[in-house]
Amino acid sequence: MSTLIRIAHLNAPFVYRTMQKIEENRQKSTSSELPHRHDYFTIIAVEQAHGTHQIDFTNHPLAPNTIFFISPEQVHNLSIVPHTEHELRGHVLLFTNDFLLEYSISPKRLTELELFFNCDESRPLSVSEPEMQQLNFYFQKIATEFSQENPHKLEVLGAWLKLLTMEFVRLKQDKNLKNNKLDHRQAEIVRHFKNDVEQQFSTWHQVNDYAQAQNLSSNYLNEIIKSETGTSAKEFILNRLILEAKRLARYSEMTAKEISFALGYEDGAQFSKFFKKQTGMTLSEFKKQVIAQNP
């Protein structure tokens, strides 16, 4: 089965690139214009650029002094428009789950800090020019360390990444972009639920499945999830299913029946009815629409 989506893999635990270098490589690639998904984490710090950054069907302008956080499995695509007045400037960090575990901050802790999210929850962080200069101190330290072959290189990179991450968290908190604070137990329930949804959405379709995994009642789980996300647990699960269906409809050549089966629905007609109820259109109508909008 052919597919339109490009899967990007990282051949090193940690990579630093400038946005200029990323764009040079992208221009040389035959698949450079295709949206793609990673099996690693990505941070893109835009100092100066023109264009758009599409993340799971949401278009974000490449505004100066903007930070993007892309989680593994998210589909994204950078469309950079050349501009004669402004030079393309920025930083890109790529790092694997294993790198985090061994040298930096644990993936669990990264989730707690609410910079990276599963599904389509991530929001870019806009900072001021002085704040970007402050962040540039860390990016430059990382760039220098990455370019050299020093002893304990990965440990040092991990330490600088952790410090940079905490700067992001402080800036985010200062701008009141954090969610309502939950107590420790409630926060753990929410994290557990979100991770379970990301791992099991194609097989667990009922709230009770996720409640049982934490030895909770469905009603209590739903109450906690709604207080944190603004949507019910059921809606959160359905949103994840719809997102994956959209990804497969747009970026693969799978039929509606094949997509239904991949998402755990043996009855293709049942899933098509469910998709139309949630989106107002069939899978084929959705595919035609997004292709027309993003040819």
Phi, psi and chi 1 to 4 in degrees:
 res  aa     phi    psi   chi1   chi2   chi3   chi4
   1 MET       -  125.9 -178.6 -175.9  -58.2      -
   2 SER   -82.2  160.0   59.4      -      -      -
   3 THR  -142.3  153.3 -179.9      -      -      -
   4 LEU   -95.3  -14.3  -61.4  175.4      -      -
   5 ILE   -90.3  137.7 -166.9  166.4      -      -
   6 ARG   -97.7  131.0  179.2  163.3   58.1   94.9
   7 ILE   -97.6  119.4  -51.1  -62.7      -      -
   8 ALA  -100.0  128.1      -      -      -      -
   9 HIS  -114.2  150.6  -57.3  -73.4      -      -
  10 LEU  -105.1  124.9 -161.2   60.7      -      -
  11 ASN   -91.9    7.6  -64.5  -37.7      -      -
  12 ALA  -142.0  156.8      -      -      -      -
  13 PRO   -68.5  -28.0   20.3  -31.0      -      -
  14 PHE  -148.6  137.7 -177.7   96.8      -      -
  15 VAL  -138.9  136.5  171.0      -      -      -
  16 TYR  -113.2  135.8  167.9   85.0      -      -
  17 ARG  -141.3  151.4  -67.3  -75.9 -174.7  -91.5
  18 THR   -80.4  158.4   62.9      -      -      -
  19 MET   -63.3  -32.0  -76.4 -167.2   68.8      -
  20 GLN   -61.8  -43.7  -60.5   94.7  -47.9      -
  21 LYS   -67.0  -40.7 -171.6   64.2  176.9  177.4
  22 ILE   -59.5  -42.8  -67.9  -72.3      -      -
  23 GLU   -68.6  -38.5 -179.8   62.5    7.2      -
  24 GLU   -59.9  -45.5  -72.4  174.0   12.4      -
  25 ASN   -65.2  -37.8  -67.0  -20.6      -      -
  26 ARG   -64.7  -39.0 -166.4  176.7   72.0   90.0
  27 GLN   -66.7  -27.8  -67.4  -66.3  -23.3      -
  28 LYS   -82.8  -17.7  -64.9  174.9 -176.1  176.6
  29 SER   -84.3  138.2  172.7      -      -      -
  30 THR   -71.6  -20.6   56.8      -      -      -
  31 SER  -108.1   21.7   57.0      -      -      -
  32 SER   -65.4  -26.2   62.5      -      -      -
  33 GLU   -88.7   -3.4  -61.5  -57.7  -38.7      -
  34 LEU   -85.3  137.2  -68.2  179.3      -      -
  35 PRO   -59.2  151.9  -22.0   33.7      -      -
  36 HIS  -148.1  162.3   55.8  -77.9      -      -
  37 ARG  -120.7  148.5   73.6 -160.9  -42.5  170.9
  38 HIS  -105.5  162.0  -62.5  167.9      -      -
  39 ASP  -108.8   26.8   59.0   -1.2      -      -
  40 TYR  -148.7  171.9   48.7   86.7      -      -
  41 PHE   -86.7  148.8  -65.9   90.7      -      -
  42 THR  -135.9  135.0  -57.5      -      -      -
  43 ILE  -119.5  124.8  -63.5  173.2      -      -
  44 ILE  -117.7  116.9  -58.6  175.8      -      -
  45 ALA  -106.8  108.9      -      -      -      -
  46 VAL   -91.0  115.7 -179.7      -      -      -
  47 GLU   -89.9  -43.9  -69.2 -173.2   79.8      -
  48 GLN  -152.7  123.1 -171.8   63.4 -111.1      -
  49 ALA  -168.5  159.5      -      -      -      -
  50 HIS  -130.1  134.1  -68.2  -93.5      -      -
  51 GLY   143.6 -156.6      -      -      -      -
  52 THR  -135.5  155.5   58.0      -      -      -
  53 HIS  -124.9  109.3 -172.6 -167.7      -      -
  54 GLN   -91.7  124.5 -174.8 -173.6   71.0      -
  55 ILE  -125.5  109.8  -53.4  175.5      -      -
  56 ASP    47.5   56.7  -80.5  -31.5      -      -
  57 PHE    75.0    6.2  -53.4  102.5      -      -
  58 THR  -111.4  125.3  -60.5      -      -      -
  59 ASN   -93.8  125.1  -72.5  -41.1      -      -
  60 HIS  -113.9  132.4  -56.7  -83.9      -      -
  61 PRO   -68.2  145.0   24.6  -33.2      -      -
  62 LEU   -82.2   72.2  -71.5  177.7      -      -
  63 ALA   -79.8  148.5      -      -      -      -
  64 PRO   -57.8  147.1  -23.8   34.2      -      -
  65 ASN    59.3   49.5  -56.5  -35.0      -      -
  66 THR  -124.8  137.0  -57.6      -      -      -
  67 ILE  -113.2  128.6  -41.1  -64.3      -      -
  68 PHE  -109.9  138.5  -66.5   94.5      -      -
  69 PHE  -119.6  114.4  -55.5   93.3      -      -
  70 ILE  -113.2  123.3  -58.3  105.8      -      -
  71 SER   -85.5  158.7  -59.9      -      -      -
  72 PRO   -54.1  140.4  -26.4   35.1      -      -
  73 GLU    83.2  -13.4  -61.7  -56.6  -46.3      -
  74 GLN   -70.2  143.5  -75.2 -168.8  -64.4      -
  75 VAL   -95.8  126.7  177.8      -      -      -
  76 HIS  -145.6  163.4   81.4  120.1      -      -
  77 ASN  -155.2  129.0 -172.5   43.9      -      -
  78 LEU   -93.8  127.2  -81.8  171.5      -      -
  79 SER  -117.7  100.5  -62.4      -      -      -
  80 ILE   -98.8  128.0  -64.5  174.8      -      -
  81 VAL   -99.6  122.3  177.9      -      -      -
  82 PRO   -59.2  138.6  -21.5   32.3      -      -
  83 HIS  -134.9  124.7 -160.5  -76.4      -      -
  84 THR   -70.9  -26.1   55.9      -      -      -
  85 GLU   -85.2  -25.4  -64.3 -179.1   11.0      -
  86 HIS  -128.0  133.2  -58.0  -70.1      -      -
  87 GLU   -79.9  141.5  179.9 -173.0    2.2      -
  88 LEU   -68.3  122.8  174.8   63.6      -      -
  89 ARG  -140.1  140.2  -71.6 -174.5  -71.0  113.8
  90 GLY   164.9  178.2      -      -      -      -
  91 HIS  -128.3  147.4  -48.5  -88.0      -      -
  92 VAL  -132.3  125.9 -179.3      -      -      -
  93 LEU  -114.5  131.8  -55.6 -178.0      -      -
  94 LEU  -124.4  130.4  -44.1  170.6      -      -
  95 PHE  -154.2  148.8   46.4   93.7      -      -
  96 THR   -91.5  165.4   64.8      -      -      -
  97 ASN   -60.5  -40.5 -160.4   68.6      -      -
  98 ASP   -65.0  -36.3  -71.9  -17.0      -      -
  99 PHE   -62.3  -43.7  174.3   80.9      -      -
 100 LEU   -59.9  -45.7  -68.8  175.7      -      -
 101 LEU   -62.5  -38.9  -76.1  168.6      -      -
 102 GLU   -91.1  -33.8 -171.5  165.6   -2.5      -
 103 TYR  -123.0  -12.7  -61.0  112.2      -      -
 104 SER  -135.2 -123.1 -168.4      -      -      -
 105 ILE  -102.0  139.2 -171.1  167.9      -      -
 106 SER   -66.3  146.9   73.8      -      -      -
 107 PRO   -55.5  -35.0  -26.8   35.8      -      -
 108 LYS   -62.6  -45.4  178.8 -178.3  176.7 -178.0
 109 ARG   -65.7  -36.7  178.3   60.4  177.2  148.0
 110 LEU   -61.4  -39.4 -160.5   62.2      -      -
 111 THR   -64.0  -41.4  -59.5      -      -      -
 112 GLU   -61.5  -32.8  -68.1  171.9   -3.6      -
 113 LEU   -77.1   -9.8  -65.1  174.1      -      -
 114 GLU    61.8   38.1  -61.5 -176.8  -29.0      -
 115 LEU   -94.9  -46.4  -67.2  174.1      -      -
 116 PHE  -105.1  142.6  -67.0   89.2      -      -
 117 PHE  -132.8  156.6  -69.6   90.9      -      -
 118 ASN   -75.3  170.5  -64.7  -30.9      -      -
 119 CYS    58.7 -139.8  -53.4      -      -      -
 120 ASP  -118.0   36.4   57.4  -12.5      -      -
 121 GLU   -88.7  -15.3  -61.4  176.4  -67.8      -
 122 SER   -63.2  138.6  -63.1      -      -      -
 123 ARG  -122.2  139.9  -60.7 -170.2  -58.4  -90.1
 124 PRO   -67.7  154.8   20.4  -29.8      -      -
 125 LEU  -107.4  119.0  175.4   64.1      -      -
 126 SER   -95.1  132.3  -63.6      -      -      -
 127 VAL  -127.1  164.2  -60.6      -      -      -
 128 SER   -81.1  170.4   65.9      -      -      -
 129 GLU   -61.8  -45.1 -175.2   68.2   32.4      -
 130 PRO   -62.6  -36.1  -24.9   34.6      -      -
 131 GLU   -67.4  -37.8  -72.0  168.2  -20.5      -
 132 MET   -65.8  -37.9  179.6   57.3   83.1      -
 133 GLN   -63.2  -36.8  -67.1  -55.0  -46.1      -
 134 GLN   -63.9  -43.4  179.4 -178.7  -20.0      -
 135 LEU   -66.3  -34.0  -66.2  171.9      -      -
 136 ASN   -60.8  -28.1  -90.3  -24.2      -      -
 137 PHE   -56.0  -45.2  167.7   78.7      -      -
 138 TYR   -72.9  -41.4  -62.9   95.6      -      -
 139 PHE   -61.2  -39.5  -77.0  116.7      -      -
 140 GLN   -68.0  -38.7  -71.8  163.8    6.1      -
 141 LYS   -62.1  -42.3  -70.4  -69.0 -173.5 -179.0
 142 ILE   -65.6  -43.4  -71.0  171.4      -      -
 143 ALA   -60.7  -43.3      -      -      -      -
 144 THR   -64.8  -47.5  -60.9      -      -      -
 145 GLU   -63.6  -40.1 -174.8   64.7   32.9      -
 146 PHE   -65.4  -32.7 -176.0   77.1      -      -
 147 SER   -78.4  -10.9   67.2      -      -      -
 148 GLN  -113.3  158.9  -60.1  172.6   -7.9      -
 149 GLU  -107.7   74.3  -67.9  -57.8  -35.2      -
 150 ASN   -95.1  157.4  -66.5  -36.0      -      -
 151 PRO   -60.1  145.1  -21.3   32.1      -      -
 152 HIS    59.7   33.9  -48.6  -66.8      -      -
 153 LYS   -56.8  -48.0  175.7  177.9  177.5  175.7
 154 LEU   -66.4  -35.9  -68.3  177.9      -      -
 155 GLU   -64.0  -40.8  -72.8   92.7  -28.5      -
 156 VAL   -67.4  -43.3  172.8      -      -      -
 157 LEU   -60.7  -40.7  -73.1  169.7      -      -
 158 GLY   -62.3  -38.7      -      -      -      -
 159 ALA   -66.9  -44.2      -      -      -      -
 160 TRP   -65.2  -38.0  -79.1  117.2      -      -
 161 LEU   -62.9  -40.7  176.2   62.4      -      -
 162 LYS   -63.4  -44.3 -174.4  172.1 -176.1  177.1
 163 LEU   -62.3  -42.1  -70.5  170.7      -      -
 164 LEU   -63.1  -42.2  175.8   62.3      -      -
 165 THR   -59.1  -42.7  -62.3      -      -      -
 166 MET   -67.6  -31.4  -60.9  -44.0  -60.4      -
 167 GLU   -65.4  -40.9  -77.1  -62.6  -46.5      -
 168 PHE   -59.3  -44.4  -71.3  142.0      -      -
 169 VAL   -62.6  -43.9  171.6      -      -      -
 170 ARG   -61.8  -44.2  -73.6  175.5  174.3  176.0
 171 LEU   -63.8  -40.9  -71.9  169.9      -      -
 172 LYS   -64.1  -42.8 -178.6  179.2  177.0 -176.4
 173 GLN   -66.6  -38.9  -69.6  175.4  -16.8      -
 174 ASP   -61.9  -29.9  -71.6  -16.6      -      -
 175 LYS   -93.3    9.4  -63.2  173.7 -173.1  -59.4
 176 ASN    57.3   39.3  -64.1  -41.9      -      -
 177 LEU   -96.0    6.2  -65.7  177.8      -      -
 178 LYS   -82.7  157.7   58.2 -175.2  176.5 -178.5
 179 ASN   -79.0  168.2  -66.0  -30.4      -      -
 180 ASN   -57.1  137.5  -65.7  -29.4      -      -
 181 LYS   -73.9  127.6 -166.1   70.2  175.4  176.1
 182 LEU  -105.1  160.2  -56.9  179.5      -      -
 183 ASP   -71.6  168.5   66.0   38.6      -      -
 184 HIS   -57.5  -45.3  178.2   75.7      -      -
 185 ARG   -64.9  -43.7  173.8   56.9 -178.6  151.9
 186 GLN   -64.9  -41.1  -70.0  175.1  -34.2      -
 187 ALA   -61.8  -38.6      -      -      -      -
 188 GLU   -66.0  -39.0 -175.2   61.5   30.2      -
 189 ILE   -62.0  -44.5  -71.1  171.1      -      -
 190 VAL   -63.9  -45.7  171.4      -      -      -
 191 ARG   -61.6  -43.9  -74.2 -168.0  -66.9  -87.3
 192 HIS   -60.7  -44.9 -161.4  -52.0      -      -
 193 PHE   -62.5  -47.6  171.4   75.9      -      -
 194 LYS   -62.2  -40.8  -72.3 -177.5  175.4 -178.0
 195 ASN   -67.1  -39.6  -73.2  -29.0      -      -
 196 ASP   -62.9  -42.5  -79.7  -12.6      -      -
 197 VAL   -60.3  -43.8  170.8      -      -      -
 198 GLU   -63.5  -34.0 -168.6   63.2   20.7      -
 199 GLN   -86.3  -30.9  -63.3  -63.0  -40.1      -
 200 GLN  -120.1    5.8  -54.0  -69.0  -13.2      -
 201 PHE   -57.9  -27.8   67.3   87.0      -      -
 202 SER   -82.0   -9.1   64.0      -      -      -
 203 THR  -121.8  -32.3   53.1      -      -      -
 204 TRP  -101.7  111.2  -66.2    0.0      -      -
 205 HIS  -108.1   -9.6  -62.8  163.2      -      -
 206 GLN  -108.7  145.2  -56.3  -58.4  -39.8      -
 207 VAL   -57.0  -36.9  174.5      -      -      -
 208 ASN   -60.3  -32.9 -170.5   52.1      -      -
 209 ASP   -58.9  -44.4  -64.1  -33.0      -      -
 210 TYR   -76.1  -33.6  -62.4   91.0      -      -
 211 ALA   -65.4  -42.4      -      -      -      -
 212 GLN   -63.7  -33.5  -74.7 -176.3  -12.7      -
 213 ALA   -63.1  -22.3      -      -      -      -
 214 GLN  -114.6    9.5  -61.7 -165.2   60.2      -
 215 ASN    57.3   45.5  -64.3  -44.4      -      -
 216 LEU  -121.2  162.9  -56.3  171.3      -      -
 217 SER   -81.5  153.9   70.4      -      -      -
 218 SER   -61.7  -39.4  -63.4      -      -      -
 219 ASN   -64.4  -41.5  -73.1  -20.4      -      -
 220 TYR   -68.4  -42.9 -177.9   65.9      -      -
 221 LEU   -60.2  -44.1  176.8   61.8      -      -
 222 ASN   -61.7  -39.6 -169.9   66.2      -      -
 223 GLU   -62.8  -43.9  178.3 -176.2  -25.7      -
 224 ILE   -67.6  -45.2  -63.5  -60.1      -      -
 225 ILE   -64.3  -40.4  -61.0  -53.6      -      -
 226 LYS   -67.5  -35.5 -169.7  159.1 -170.5  176.1
 227 SER   -67.6  -27.3   69.9      -      -      -
 228 GLU   -90.8  -44.2  164.1   70.5   -3.5      -
 229 THR  -102.9  -15.9   67.5      -      -      -
 230 GLY    85.0   -4.9      -      -      -      -
 231 THR  -125.7  158.0   62.3      -      -      -
 232 SER   -71.8  163.6   67.6      -      -      -
 233 ALA   -59.0  -40.6      -      -      -      -
 234 LYS   -62.2  -44.7 -177.3   64.1  174.4  178.6
 235 GLU   -63.3  -38.5  -71.8  172.5  -39.7      -
 236 PHE   -61.3  -44.2 -166.4   93.7      -      -
 237 ILE   -63.9  -46.3  -62.3  163.4      -      -
 238 LEU   -63.6  -39.2  -65.3 -178.6      -      -
 239 ASN   -61.5  -37.4  -72.0  -17.5      -      -
 240 ARG   -68.9  -39.9 -176.3   63.2 -177.1   90.8
 241 LEU   -63.4  -44.3  -78.2  163.8      -      -
 242 ILE   -63.3  -42.2  -69.2  -63.8      -      -
 243 LEU   -58.8  -46.5  173.1   60.8      -      -
 244 GLU   -67.4  -37.2 -165.3   65.0   21.3      -
 245 ALA   -62.2  -40.7      -      -      -      -
 246 LYS   -64.7  -42.5  -73.9  179.6  175.3  179.8
 247 ARG   -58.4  -47.9  -73.5  172.4  172.0  172.7
 248 LEU   -69.1  -37.1  -65.4  173.5      -      -
 249 ALA   -66.5  -38.5      -      -      -      -
 250 ARG   -82.1  -41.0  172.4   62.3  179.8   92.4
 251 TYR  -110.2    8.5  -58.4  120.3      -      -
 252 SER  -134.9  173.6   80.4      -      -      -
 253 GLU  -106.4   22.0  -65.7 -178.2   -3.3      -
 254 MET   -67.0  143.7  -64.7  172.1   69.7      -
 255 THR   -77.3  167.6   65.0      -      -      -
 256 ALA   -60.0  -37.9      -      -      -      -
 257 LYS   -66.3  -41.4 -175.6  175.6 -179.2  179.1
 258 GLU   -66.5  -38.2  -71.8  169.4  -25.7      -
 259 ILE   -64.8  -43.6  -68.7  173.1      -      -
 260 SER   -56.7  -46.8  -58.4      -      -      -
 261 PHE   -65.8  -40.5 -172.0   76.4      -      -
 262 ALA   -63.2  -27.1      -      -      -      -
 263 LEU   -97.8   10.9  -64.4  179.1      -      -
 264 GLY    90.7   13.5      -      -      -      -
 265 TYR  -108.2  113.7  -72.6   80.7      -      -
 266 GLU   -75.7  -25.9  -65.4 -175.2    4.0      -
 267 ASP   -96.4  103.0 -173.3  -17.7      -      -
 268 GLY   -61.3  -36.8      -      -      -      -
 269 ALA   -66.1  -37.3      -      -      -      -
 270 GLN   -63.7  -43.0  178.1 -168.4    5.3      -
 271 PHE   -69.1  -40.1 -179.3   77.9      -      -
 272 SER   -60.6  -38.9  -66.7      -      -      -
 273 LYS   -65.3  -42.2 -176.5  177.8  179.6 -178.8
 274 PHE   -63.9  -44.6  154.3   69.0      -      -
 275 PHE   -62.7  -43.4 -175.0   88.4      -      -
 276 LYS   -66.7  -36.7 -173.4  168.9 -175.6  177.7
 277 LYS   -63.1  -37.9 -179.3 -179.6  178.4 -179.5
 278 GLN   -79.9  -32.4  -62.7  -62.6  -44.3      -
 279 THR  -114.3  -16.2   65.9      -      -      -
 280 GLY    84.8    5.0      -      -      -      -
 281 MET  -149.9  160.4   63.9 -175.5   78.5      -
 282 THR   -77.3  168.7   65.4      -      -      -
 283 LEU   -59.3  -43.0  -84.1  168.6      -      -
 284 SER   -67.3  -37.1   59.0      -      -      -
 285 GLU   -66.2  -40.5  -72.0  170.0  -16.5      -
 286 PHE   -61.4  -45.1  168.1   78.2      -      -
 287 LYS   -61.2  -43.9 -172.0  165.5 -173.0  170.3
 288 LYS   -62.8  -39.1  -70.8  177.2 -177.8  176.8
 289 GLN   -66.0  -48.5 -178.6 -173.2   80.3      -
 290 VAL   -71.0  -31.5  -65.7      -      -      -
 291 ILE   -67.8  -38.7  -70.5  176.2      -      -
 292 ALA   -65.3  -36.3      -      -      -      -
 293 GLN   -78.6  -31.3  -66.9  172.3  -14.7      -
 294 ASN  -131.3   70.5  -58.1  -82.4      -      -
 295 PRO   -64.4      -   21.5  -29.4      -      -
